[in-house]
Amino acid sequence: MLEQLFNPGGIAVVGATPKAGKVGNTLLTNLISFLNKDNTARRIFAVNAKYDRILDVKCYPSILELEEAVDLAVVAVPAVSVPEVIEQCGEKGISNVVVISAGFKEAGREGAVLESELIRISDKYDLNLVGPNCVGLLNLHVGLNATFGKSVPAKGNIAFLSQSGAFALAVIDWSKAANVGFSKIVSIGNKAVLDECDFIEYLYKDAETDVIAMYLEDIRAGTRFMDIVREVTKTKPVVVMKSGRTDAGAKAASSHTGSLAGSSEAFSTAFQQSGVVEVNTINDLFDFSLTLSRIRGITGGIAIVTNSGGPGVMAADAIEESGLVLASFGRDTLEKLRVLYLANFYNPVDVRGDADADKFGTALGIVAADEQVGAIISILSPTAQIEFDKAGDYVLDVNEKEPIIPVFMGGESVIGAIDRFKLHGITNYFDPVRAVKALSAVGRYSVGRESVSVQTQYFKADRKAIADLIAARNRKGLKDGVGVDGFKLLEAYGIPVPSCGNAETAEAALGLADRIGYPVSMKIVSPDIIHKTDVGCVKLNVRREEVKETFFEIMSRAEKYTSTRRIEGVLVQQMVGDGKEVIVGMKRDTNFGPLIMFGLGGIYVEVFKDVSFRIPPLSTEDALEMIKSVKAYRILKGIRGEPMSDIDSLVKVLLRFSQFCMDFPEVLEADLNPVRVFEDGKGCCALDFKMAIGYRL
């Protein structure tokens, strides 16, 4: 679909100008350079009614008057003129357009109206529109530079997408000095038509791209993003830096989950479940991408070979902290290293400060031959005995057989070796910890690639009964909360709940309690009272002689708390046995849909924030990993002689609850809190349920 966008035969620059320093002039200059380098039958056209020729290129008054076929139009005219130009592109049959011009939705209401017009016209003619408010795109493998930047990176195997045009230009300029190559670079701008999903789909099939790196500020089609990236990451790493992770403007929430699950959690969860390697810094974005562009897997532990004990220990600490594993050498390797008279022949291997390049290279070769070694970090400090150029030869030799990360710690003395590493696509690090962090990206990618292949489960449920119940509440105007009816919803999905009923009078409460059996718990039912314990509207272990008095006490406290008088009664509920309390919740994210939460339950959930998140549909592996990833899992497993909790029953609750949240998009937030889980084999039970209903689609 986008092949002609990245490899066009004819290109028109709309807004071209002979005035040096202007965007239209730089665009035309860059494209003429592309034409001269390519030596094919490509054609460049200028469009500007004021001129006949610009930079020796024939100039046309409008798109409609072009005499030859054009595959790509690059537009740099004032925002108010862009819709007319796009309409002309559609009429002329130009299917690919890059809108450099700014002044659209990023500029306010009037700009947003203009941008909606671009979308309408693009839909009308089925246009591939990049931008607006972008700096353009590059295809380094054919020499295409459709940007207004001054630099052109080297050719490489990393594609880079950036929602920030300024950042894209900075990366392009930096890449020249860093000798980092790219396959494609796209400034996606406002994403009026084409977004990151469209480009990821194209790059997935692009033979010149091995890694996709992205800087994103938002994702407008979260489900589509996850579906596409799940497939892509099976064969190509996707590394993403996402800005705007805080939730300062999203404080209002009607549930524990709502207060704990912000956009940051949703994005990180989506990235984790789709196999994305998420980063938080620019260094990590390119360190990880460069490492993954040449190392896809590590089949063994990490070995360290160094001439300096301190940096070797730094690397060893970082390896353990990052989740990687130090390699254990075989007996043959240890015997060969022993005769070299090293400071340490175990891992990390310390060849001593007085070792020369040959001794370092010999140790490096011995370690590389060990079957237990999956990758090597080679660390050298600038001693008088070390010739860095010669040591670099040994690193390059090992690189042909085993993944290796060089850490040549010096300045002027290591420049020659570092430059040679760059020519082979190898990044040198001054900091051993940064080198280990870059290598850890390989492990993260491997784990993510495996996790996206798990199968999800679906259960039979009485969806019609639930739909009827919600519809009945809507007819009564009860759209923002669910009381006792909520337990019926859970039962319909096979989630265990205690016997209970709603009482509107003290006599009804006594009748319910007699039927359920003593003791009972009693709780207020009101959409205005979310956290019942906070206002004294929960009473436990209520005996028969206490039921009526407790009913009046709870009602009185509730009436003092809420002025709206939306009190539906008092829930009389079966008391259940002892167990551990956890929470299962959901908040519907605007980008990714339902975000399921699991963690330590009860009244302290927002204090300890010991929670994990996943986006449905969940697999059994997803649900189990949610449980295992919280600190409270150690308590659920049983500590100091306590019996293990019924983990399997919690897995089933998570799976069924996540399906319920997917089946009913009207549910915006929900909490099962607490869910009391009993000893292994004895199940669990949802003791309380809160749910907010709306239509945030």
C-alpha positions in Angstrom: 0.0 0.0 0.0 2.8 2.4 0.8 5.4 1.3 -1.6 5.1 4.3 -3.9 5.2 6.6 -0.9 8.7 5.4 0.0 9.8 4.7 -3.6 8.1 7.3 -5.9 8.7 7.7 -9.6 7.5 11.2 -9.9 7.5 13.8 -7.0 5.8 17.2 -6.9 6.8 19.9 -4.3 3.8 22.1 -3.7 5.0 25.4 -2.3 8.5 25.2 -3.8 10.4 28.5 -3.8 13.7 29.9 -5.0 14.2 31.6 -1.6 17.1 30.0 0.2 16.4 28.9 3.8 12.6 28.5 3.2 11.0 25.1 3.7 9.9 24.8 0.1 13.4 25.6 -1.1 15.1 23.0 1.1 12.5 20.3 0.2 13.2 20.9 -3.5 16.9 20.9 -3.0 16.9 17.7 -1.1 14.7 16.0 -3.7 16.9 17.2 -6.6 19.9 15.6 -4.7 17.8 12.4 -4.5 17.2 12.6 -8.3 20.9 13.1 -9.0 22.0 10.2 -6.9 19.4 7.7 -8.1 20.2 7.9 -11.8 16.9 6.6 -12.8 13.9 7.9 -14.8 12.5 9.7 -11.7 11.1 13.2 -12.2 10.8 16.2 -9.8 8.2 18.9 -10.3 7.8 22.3 -8.6 4.4 23.8 -8.0 4.1 27.5 -7.4 2.1 29.9 -9.5 4.6 32.7 -9.1 7.5 31.1 -11.0 8.3 29.3 -14.3 11.4 27.5 -13.0 13.0 27.0 -9.6 16.5 25.5 -9.2 16.4 24.6 -12.9 13.2 22.6 -12.3 10.1 23.4 -14.3 7.4 25.0 -12.2 3.6 24.6 -12.6 0.9 26.9 -11.3 -1.1 24.0 -9.8 -1.2 20.3 -9.3 -3.9 20.0 -11.9 -1.6 21.3 -14.7 1.2 18.7 -14.2 1.9 17.0 -17.5 3.3 13.7 -16.2 2.3 11.1 -13.6 3.2 11.9 -10.0 3.3 9.3 -7.2 4.1 11.7 -4.3 3.2 15.3 -3.5 5.1 17.1 -0.7 3.0 20.0 0.4 4.4 23.1 2.1 1.9 25.9 1.8 -0.1 27.8 4.4 -2.6 25.7 6.3 -5.7 27.4 4.9 -4.5 26.4 1.3 -3.8 22.8 2.1 -7.3 21.4 1.7 -7.5 22.8 -1.9 -4.2 21.2 -2.7 -5.2 17.8 -1.3 -8.4 18.0 -3.3 -6.4 18.6 -6.5 -4.1 15.7 -5.6 -7.1 13.5 -5.4 -8.5 14.7 -8.8 -5.1 14.3 -10.4 -4.8 10.7 -9.1 -1.8 11.3 -6.8 -2.4 8.8 -4.0 0.5 9.7 -1.7 0.8 13.1 0.1 3.1 14.4 2.7 1.8 17.6 4.4 4.7 19.5 5.9 2.5 22.5 6.8 1.6 23.3 10.4 -1.4 25.1 11.8 -3.9 22.2 12.2 -5.3 20.6 15.3 -2.1 21.4 17.2 -3.0 25.1 16.8 -6.5 25.1 18.2 -10.2 24.8 17.0 -9.8 26.5 13.6 -6.8 24.2 12.8 -8.8 21.2 14.0 -11.6 22.1 11.5 -9.0 22.3 8.7 -7.6 18.9 9.7 -11.0 17.3 9.6 -11.3 18.6 6.1 -8.0 16.9 5.2 -9.4 13.6 6.6 -12.6 14.0 4.6 -10.8 14.6 1.3 -8.4 11.8 1.9 -11.3 9.4 2.6 -13.0 10.6 -0.6 -10.0 9.8 -2.8 -8.4 7.0 -0.6 -5.2 9.0 -0.1 -2.2 8.0 1.9 -1.6 11.3 3.8 1.4 11.7 6.1 1.1 14.5 8.6 0.1 17.3 8.7 2.6 19.2 10.9 5.5 16.9 10.1 9.1 17.2 8.7 8.6 14.5 6.0 10.2 11.1 5.4 13.4 9.4 4.2 14.1 6.1 2.5 17.8 5.7 2.8 18.1 2.6 0.6 17.0 4.6 -2.5 18.3 8.0 -1.3 14.9 9.6 -0.9 15.0 12.7 1.3 11.5 14.3 1.4 12.3 16.4 4.5 13.4 20.0 5.1 16.4 18.8 7.2 20.0 19.5 6.2 21.5 16.1 7.1 21.0 12.6 5.6 21.8 9.5 7.8 23.8 6.5 6.6 22.0 3.5 5.2 21.1 0.9 7.9 18.5 -1.6 9.0 16.6 0.4 11.7 13.4 2.2 10.8 12.5 5.2 13.0 9.0 6.7 13.4 8.6 9.9 15.4 5.5 11.8 16.4 7.8 14.8 17.1 9.3 16.5 14.0 11.9 18.3 16.0 13.1 15.1 17.6 13.2 13.4 14.2 15.5 16.2 12.8 17.7 16.0 15.9 18.1 12.2 15.5 18.9 12.6 11.8 21.6 15.2 12.7 23.0 13.0 15.5 23.1 9.9 13.4 25.8 11.5 11.2 28.2 11.9 14.1 27.3 8.6 15.7 27.5 6.8 12.3 24.1 5.2 12.9 22.3 4.0 9.8 18.5 3.8 9.1 16.4 2.1 6.5 13.4 4.5 6.8 12.6 7.6 8.9 9.1 9.0 9.1 7.9 12.1 10.9 4.2 11.1 11.5 3.1 14.5 12.8 -0.6 14.8 13.7 -1.5 11.4 12.2 -4.6 12.7 10.5 -4.8 9.7 8.1 -1.7 7.5 8.3 -0.6 6.6 11.8 2.0 4.4 13.5 -0.1 1.2 12.8 0.0 1.8 9.0 3.7 2.3 9.0 4.4 -0.7 11.3 2.4 -2.9 8.9 4.5 -1.7 5.9 7.8 -2.0 7.8 6.9 -5.5 8.9 7.2 -6.6 5.3 10.1 -4.3 4.4 13.2 -6.4 3.7 15.5 -3.5 4.5 14.1 -3.1 8.0 15.2 -5.4 10.9 14.2 -3.2 13.9 11.4 -0.7 14.3 12.1 2.2 16.7 9.4 4.7 17.6 8.9 7.9 19.6 5.2 8.2 20.4 3.1 10.7 22.3 -0.2 8.8 21.9 -1.8 5.8 20.1 -5.2 6.4 18.8 -6.1 2.8 17.8 -4.9 0.8 20.8 -6.5 -2.5 19.9 -5.3 -2.4 16.3 -1.8 -1.4 17.5 -1.7 -4.5 19.8 -3.0 -6.8 17.1 -0.4 -5.6 14.6 2.6 -5.5 16.9 1.9 -8.9 18.3 2.4 -10.3 14.8 5.4 -8.0 14.0 7.4 -8.8 17.2 7.5 -12.5 16.3 10.2 -11.7 13.8 11.1 -8.0 14.2 11.8 -6.1 17.4 9.7 -3.0 18.1 11.3 -0.5 20.5 9.1 2.3 21.8 9.7 5.5 23.8 6.3 6.8 25.0 6.1 10.3 26.5 3.3 11.8 28.5 3.2 9.0 31.0 1.7 11.0 33.9 -2.0 11.4 34.7 -2.2 14.8 36.4 -5.5 15.6 34.6 -7.2 12.3 35.4 -7.8 12.4 39.1 -11.5 11.6 39.3 -12.3 7.9 39.7 -15.2 6.0 41.3 -13.2 2.8 42.1 -9.9 1.6 43.5 -9.0 0.5 40.0 -9.9 3.9 38.6 -7.6 5.6 41.0 -4.7 3.3 40.3 -5.0 2.6 36.6 -3.9 5.6 34.6 -2.8 5.9 30.9 0.8 5.1 31.9 -0.3 1.7 33.2 -2.4 1.1 30.1 0.4 1.9 27.7 3.0 -0.1 29.6 0.6 -3.1 29.8 -0.2 -2.9 26.1 3.5 -2.8 25.2 4.3 -5.7 27.5 1.5 -7.9 26.1 2.3 -7.2 22.5 6.0 -7.8 22.8 7.2 -4.2 22.6 10.5 -3.3 24.2 9.5 -0.1 26.1 12.2 2.5 27.0 12.1 5.7 28.9 15.2 7.5 27.6 16.7 8.5 24.3 19.9 6.6 25.1 17.9 3.4 25.7 15.8 3.9 22.5 18.9 3.7 20.3 21.1 1.5 22.5 18.4 -1.1 22.4 17.6 -0.7 18.8 21.2 -0.9 17.7 21.8 -4.0 19.9 18.7 -5.7 18.6 19.7 -4.9 15.0 22.6 -7.4 15.3 21.7 -9.6 18.3 18.3 -11.3 18.4 18.9 -14.0 21.0 21.3 -15.2 23.7 21.6 -18.9 24.2 23.6 -19.0 27.4 25.0 -16.9 30.1 26.9 -13.6 29.9 30.7 -13.7 30.2 32.9 -10.7 31.2 36.5 -10.4 30.0 38.3 -7.4 31.4 41.8 -6.0 32.4 40.2 -4.0 35.3 38.6 -5.6 38.3 36.4 -2.6 39.2 34.5 -2.2 35.9 34.2 -6.0 35.7 32.4 -6.0 39.1 30.2 -3.1 37.9 29.1 -5.2 34.9 28.6 -8.3 37.0 26.3 -6.4 39.4 24.4 -4.9 36.4 23.9 -8.4 34.9 22.3 -9.8 38.0 20.1 -6.7 38.5 18.9 -6.7 34.9 17.7 -10.3 35.0 20.5 -11.7 32.8 22.7 -14.6 34.1 26.5 -14.8 34.5 27.8 -17.8 32.5 29.4 -20.7 34.4 32.4 -21.9 32.5 33.1 -25.6 31.7 36.0 -27.4 33.2 38.0 -27.2 29.9 37.6 -23.5 29.7 38.7 -23.0 33.3 41.8 -25.1 32.7 42.8 -23.1 29.6 42.3 -19.8 31.5 44.2 -21.1 34.6 47.5 -21.4 32.7 47.3 -17.8 31.5 48.1 -16.7 35.1 45.1 -14.3 35.3 44.0 -12.3 38.3 40.7 -14.2 38.1 39.9 -17.1 35.7 36.3 -17.4 36.9 33.6 -15.1 35.6 34.3 -12.1 35.4 37.7 -13.0 33.8 40.3 -10.5 34.8 43.4 -10.7 32.6 45.3 -8.3 34.9 46.2 -4.7 34.4 49.6 -5.5 32.9 48.1 -7.8 30.2 48.8 -6.9 26.6 46.3 -7.1 23.7 47.4 -10.7 22.8 46.7 -12.0 26.3 43.4 -10.3 26.3 42.6 -11.7 22.9 43.6 -15.2 23.9 41.3 -15.1 27.0 38.5 -13.7 24.8 38.8 -16.6 22.4 38.8 -19.2 25.1 35.7 -17.8 26.7 33.9 -17.4 23.3 34.5 -21.2 22.6 32.6 -22.2 25.8 29.2 -23.7 25.1 27.8 -22.1 28.2 28.5 -18.6 27.0 25.7 -16.8 25.1 27.3 -13.3 24.9 30.4 -11.5 26.0 31.1 -8.0 27.4 34.7 -7.1 26.8 36.0 -4.3 29.1 39.3 -2.6 28.6 40.9 0.3 30.5 43.8 2.3 28.9 46.9 0.7 30.4 50.4 1.2 28.9 50.4 -2.4 27.7 47.1 -2.4 25.8 47.0 -1.6 22.1 43.4 -0.8 21.5 43.5 -1.2 17.8 44.9 -4.7 18.2 42.5 -5.5 20.9 39.7 -4.3 18.6 40.8 -6.9 16.0 40.2 -9.7 18.6 36.7 -8.2 19.4 35.8 -8.1 15.7 37.0 -11.7 15.2 34.9 -12.9 18.1 31.9 -10.9 16.8 31.8 -13.3 13.8 31.1 -16.2 16.1 29.5 -14.9 19.3 27.5 -11.8 20.3 29.9 -9.3 21.9 29.6 -5.8 23.4 32.8 -3.8 23.7 33.4 -1.4 26.6 36.7 0.3 25.7 37.0 2.8 28.5 39.1 5.7 27.2 39.2 8.8 25.2 41.7 9.6 22.5 43.4 6.3 22.7 40.3 4.3 21.8 39.0 6.4 19.0 40.5 4.3 16.2 39.0 1.0 17.6 35.6 2.6 18.1 35.5 3.9 14.6 36.2 0.4 13.3 33.5 -1.0 15.5 31.0 1.5 14.0 31.9 0.3 10.5 30.7 -3.2 11.6 27.5 -1.9 13.2 29.0 -2.4 16.7 28.4 0.2 19.5 31.1 0.8 22.0 30.2 1.9 25.5 32.2 3.8 28.1 29.9 2.7 30.9 29.8 -1.1 31.6 26.3 -0.7 33.2 24.9 0.9 30.0 26.4 -1.9 28.0 24.7 -4.5 30.1 21.4 -2.6 29.9 21.6 -2.6 26.1 22.3 -6.3 26.1 19.3 -6.9 28.4 17.1 -5.6 25.6 17.7 -8.9 23.8 16.4 -10.8 26.8 13.4 -8.6 27.1 12.6 -9.0 23.4 12.9 -12.8 23.7 10.5 -13.0 26.6 8.1 -10.6 24.9 8.2 -12.6 21.7 7.3 -15.8 23.5 4.5 -14.2 25.6 2.5 -13.0 22.6 1.9 -16.5 21.3 -0.3 -17.8 24.2 -3.9 -18.8 23.6 -6.8 -17.0 25.3 -9.8 -18.7 26.9 -13.6 -18.0 26.5 -16.5 -19.1 28.7 -20.2 -19.5 28.3 -22.2 -16.9 30.2 -25.8 -15.8 30.3 -25.2 -12.5 28.4 -28.8 -11.9 27.7 -29.8 -11.9 31.3 -27.0 -9.4 32.0 -28.0 -7.2 29.1 -31.6 -7.2 30.3 -30.6 -6.3 33.8 -28.5 -3.3 32.6 -31.2 -2.2 30.2 -33.7 -2.3 33.1 -31.4 -0.1 35.2 -31.0 2.3 32.4 -34.8 2.6 32.0 -34.9 3.6 35.7 -32.1 6.1 35.2 -29.6 4.1 37.3 -26.6 4.3 35.0 -23.8 5.2 37.3 -23.6 2.4 39.7 -24.9 -1.2 40.5 -25.9 -2.4 43.8 -27.0 -5.9 44.8 -27.8 -6.6 41.1 -24.0 -6.7 40.6 -23.8 -10.1 42.3 -26.2 -11.5 39.7 -23.8 -10.3 37.0 -21.0 -12.1 38.6 -23.0 -15.3 39.1 -23.9 -15.3 35.4 -20.2 -15.5 34.6 -19.5 -18.2 37.1 -17.8 -16.0 39.7 -18.5 -17.3 43.2 -20.5 -14.9 45.5 -22.0 -15.4 49.0 -25.7 -15.6 49.6 -27.2 -12.2 50.0 -30.1 -9.9 49.5 -31.2 -6.2 49.7 -33.4 -5.0 52.5 -35.3 -1.8 52.4 -36.7 -2.2 56.0 -35.5 -3.6 59.3 -38.0 -6.4 59.1 -36.9 -7.4 55.6 -33.3 -7.4 56.9 -34.2 -9.7 59.7 -36.0 -12.1 57.3 -33.1 -12.2 55.0 -30.7 -12.9 57.8 -32.8 -15.7 59.2 -32.8 -17.3 55.7 -29.1 -16.9 55.2 -28.0 -18.0 58.6 -26.0 -16.2 61.3 -23.8 -14.3 61.7 -24.2 -12.0 58.7 -22.6 -8.9 57.4 -24.6 -5.7 56.6 -23.5 -3.0 54.2 -25.2 0.1 52.8 -26.3 0.0 49.1 -25.9 3.4 47.5 -24.2 4.6 44.3 -23.1 7.7 46.2 -21.1 5.8 48.8 -18.2 4.1 47.1 -16.0 3.3 50.1 -18.6 2.1 52.7 -16.1 1.3 55.5 -14.9 5.0 55.5 -18.3 6.2 56.7 -19.1 3.4 59.1 -21.7 1.7 56.8 -20.3 -1.8 57.0 -20.9 -4.1 60.0 -19.6 -7.7 60.3 -20.5 -10.7 62.4 -24.0 -9.3 63.1 -26.1 -11.6 65.4 -29.9 -12.0 65.2 -30.6 -9.7 68.1 -28.5 -7.0 66.5 -29.9 -7.0 63.0 -32.6 -4.3 63.4 -30.5 -2.0 65.4 -27.6 -2.4 62.9 -30.0 -1.6 60.0 -31.1 1.7 61.5 -27.5 2.6 62.4 -26.2 2.0 58.9 -29.2 3.9 57.3 -28.7 6.9 59.7 -24.9 7.1 58.9 -25.7 6.9 55.1 -28.3 9.6 55.3 -25.8 11.9 57.0 -23.2 11.2 54.4 -25.2 11.7 51.2 -27.5 14.6 50.5 -28.9 13.1 47.3 -30.7 10.4 49.2 -29.9 7.7 46.6 -30.0 5.0 49.2 -31.3 1.6 47.9 -31.2 -0.3 51.1 -28.9 -2.5 53.2 -27.1 -5.6 51.8 -27.5 -8.5 54.1 -24.8 -11.1 53.3 -23.5 -14.4 54.4 -20.3 -14.3 56.4 -17.7 -16.5 54.8 -14.7 -18.2 56.3 -11.2 -16.8 56.9 -8.8 -16.3 53.9 -6.6 -13.8 52.2 -8.1 -10.7 50.6 -7.3 -9.6 47.1 -8.8 -7.2 44.6 -9.9 -7.8 41.0 -10.8 -4.6 39.1 -11.2 -2.9 35.8 -11.0 0.6 34.3 -11.9 1.2 30.7 -9.0 3.0 29.0 -9.8 5.3 26.1 -7.0 3.8 24.0 -7.0 0.1 24.8 -10.4 -0.7 26.3 -10.7 -2.6 29.6 -7.6 -2.6 31.8 -7.8 -5.5 34.3 -6.2 -5.1 37.7 -5.2 -7.7 40.4 -3.6 -7.1 43.7 -3.7 -7.0 47.5 -7.3 -6.3 48.5 -9.2 -4.8 51.3 -9.1 -1.1 52.4 -5.4 -0.7 52.0 -5.1 -1.3 48.2 -4.6 2.4 47.4 -2.0 2.7 50.1 0.3 -0.2 49.2 -0.5 -0.1 45.4 0.6 -3.7 45.1 -1.1 -4.3 41.8 -0.6 -5.7 38.3 -2.4 -5.0 35.1 -3.4 -6.8 31.8 -5.5 -6.0 28.8 -8.1 -8.6 27.8 -8.5 -11.1 26.3 -6.5 -12.9 28.9 -4.8 -16.3 28.7 -4.3 -18.6 31.6 -0.7 -17.6 31.5 -1.6 -13.9 31.6 -3.8 -14.4 34.6 -1.2 -16.5 36.5 1.5 -14.0 35.7 -0.7 -11.2 37.0 -1.0 -13.0 40.3 2.7 -13.9 40.5 3.9 -10.4 39.7 2.5 -8.8 42.9 4.4 -8.9 46.2 1.3 -10.4 47.9 1.9 -13.6 45.9 4.4 -14.7 48.6 1.5 -14.5 51.1 -0.8 -16.4 48.8 1.7 -19.2 48.4 1.8 -19.5 52.2 4.4 -18.3 54.6 5.6 -19.6 58.0 3.5 -22.7 57.9 0.3 -21.1 56.5 -1.5 -23.1 53.9 -1.3 -22.2 50.3 -4.2 -20.2 48.9 -6.3 -21.5 46.0 -4.4 -19.8 43.1 -6.3 -21.7 40.5 -9.6 -20.3 41.6 -8.2 -16.8 41.3 -7.0 -17.5 37.8 -10.6 -18.5 36.8 -12.0 -15.4 38.4 -9.6 -13.2 36.4 -10.4 -15.0 33.1 -14.2 -14.8 33.6 -14.1 -11.2 34.8 -12.0 -10.1 31.9 -14.5 -11.7 29.5 -17.4 -10.0 31.3 -15.6 -6.6 30.8 -15.0 -7.3 27.1 -18.6 -8.4 26.5 -20.1 -5.2 28.0 -18.4 -2.0 26.9 -21.1 -0.1 29.0 -19.1 -1.0 32.1 -16.6 1.8 32.7 -15.1 0.8 36.0 -15.6 -2.2 38.3 -14.1 -3.6 41.5 -14.4 -7.0 43.1 -13.0 -6.0 46.5 -12.4 -7.9 48.5 -12.2 -11.3 46.9 -11.5 -13.7 49.7 -9.4 -16.7 48.6 -9.4 -19.8 50.8 -7.0 -22.7 51.2 -5.8 -24.5 48.1 -8.7 -26.5 46.6 -11.4 -24.6 48.6 -12.0 -21.8 46.1 -12.6 -18.1 46.6 -15.6 -15.7 46.9 -16.3 -12.1 45.8 -17.6 -10.3 48.9 -18.3 -6.9 47.4 -18.8 -5.5 44.0 -18.8 -1.9 42.6 -19.5 -1.0 39.0 -20.0 2.2 37.1 -22.0 2.1 33.8 -21.8 4.5 30.9 -20.9 4.6 27.2 -17.3 5.7 26.9 -16.7 3.9 23.5 
